[in-house]
Amino acid sequence: MAMTVRLPEELDAKLEAIARSRHMSKHAVLIEAAERFASTEAKTARVLTLADEITERYADVMKRLEDA
């Protein structure tokens, strides 16, 4: 899917420097960054889901510890 991205000048300059130092295009750097972001967000969602499940599963134990 095609997309136009308008970046603030300062961010564009940073992106240009990263791309130059890695011998990549800015496009490739943006793709890599987006993939990393999506992966991190997915992991965060899984961790939060697991935390909710653990809290639910051990709610009675947590309550007993709280009262101890």
N, C-alpha and C positions, 0 to 999 in steps of 0.2 A: 504494500500500500504506500503510495506516495504521500509525503507530508512536508510542509514547509515549517521550519523552526526559526523563529526570530529570537536571537539571543542578545542580551545586553552586551555592549562593546567590551566591557571588562571580562565577562565570562567567555566571549568569543576569543579574546586574546589568550586567555588561559588555555582554552581548548586547542587553539592553534599551537601554542608552545608544547602542550602534551603530545599532540599529533606529530609535530616535527621531531621531538625527542625520541618518539617511538617508531619513527619512519612509517607512519600510518596516515590515512586521510582523516579529516575531522569526522566524516561520516562513519568510518570504522570505529573511531573512539566513542562516538555517540551510541552506536549499536552495542558495543561492549558495555558501556555504562548502563544502558537501558536493561540489558540482560542481567547484569549484576543486581540492579535495583529490583527487578521483578523477582529474581531468585531470593533475595533478602526478604522481600515482602511476603513471599510464599512461606519461607521458613518461620518468620515471625507469626504468621497466622496459625501455622501448625503448632508452634510452641504455646501460643495462647489457648488454642483448643485443648491441647494436652493438659495445661494447667487447670483449665475449667473442669475437665474430666477427673483429674486427681482430686481437686477440691471437693467435687461432688461425691466421689467414691469414698473419701476419707473424712467427710464432714463430721461424722460421729466421733471419730478419733480426735480430730482437732478440737471439738467441743469439750471432750473429756480432759484433754491436755490444758485447755484454757481454764477449766475449773479446778485443776490440780494445784 
